[in-house]
Amino acid sequence: ASLPWEIKKIWKAFNGESYDEDPDLTVSLVDPTNLPDNVEMRVSSAPSSKRKSRKDGESRAHAAVQADSTVSLEVLKPLLPEDAPCNHHCHQLMNWEPVGKRVTFIYKREREKYCFQTTLVRSGSREAAEVLARACWMKFEAGCSKEEVSAFRQAYYDRVTPVIKARQGSEAASVKEERQQEKKRSRQEDGKGKRKDDEAKRVKKSEQLAKVDLDNDNLLSSSSSSSSSSSSSSNGEEEQDPSETQQLECVNGEVVQHESKFWPPKQHLGRL
């Protein structure tokens, strides 16, 4: 069985040394708003898998608003029943449970015992839940059954529900608008950061292009100077007088100079 109340075997209880079967120990699923008669118990709730899988965003914001929002007693008081007298002993018998956000009490009548509660979520505020709980006590004291008191409580729950929903709707809208503003500011900040990054990239690219142009200019200047030097050297060789070209020969340690046999020409060659 996946749930405790579905287990069919006898439960075991720890006796201080070991676990022994206890036939009187049972686990049952009950409605927190309609507890069994003559049974005193404490009810707790834990988040289920469905709650864990709830979508983020507006659903969580609405749940948070629903859990924390309260309506002032001045607004709810015209919709609530008459409170118990100030000196009535039931004022000291009301128990406020912060975890469940509810008011609980136990009313005893002869051999019967009734566990009853009113919740902040259904009543609108802690003060309203206390007023409604004391009014339910007075109903028990007047001889009403638990079913009659439960119907009495439900009637006042229905009266205050529209006011509670209106309050929750306004707060949910406020939360939604605030989140939208935060997202808008975040997008604007992201846009500013992106523009700064783009500007930095453009500046860097411009510097890189300027460096490339400078390198190209230096390369062209160097190539032009080399070409000019080579041209001058070539022209100097072409203008050299062949008559000046002499052949040197070393004979017995002495340098002998021979003149060219073909230049200058002995006869005028004329014009071709």
Buried (B, 14 or more C-beta within 10 A) or exposed (E): EEEEEEEEEEBEEEEEEEEEEEEEEEEEEEEEBEBEEEEEEEBEEEEEEEEEEEEEEEEEBBEEBBEEBBBEBEBBEEBBBEBBEEEBEBBEBBEBBEEBBBBBBEBEEEEEEBBBBBBBBBBBBBBBBBBBBBBBBBBBEEEBBBEEBBEBBEEBBEBBBEBBEEBBEEBBEEBBEEEEEEEEEEEEEEEEEEEEEEEEEEEEEEEEEEEEEEEEEEEEEEEEEEEEEEEEEEEEEEEEEEEEEEEEEEEEEEEEEEEEEEEEEEEEEEEE
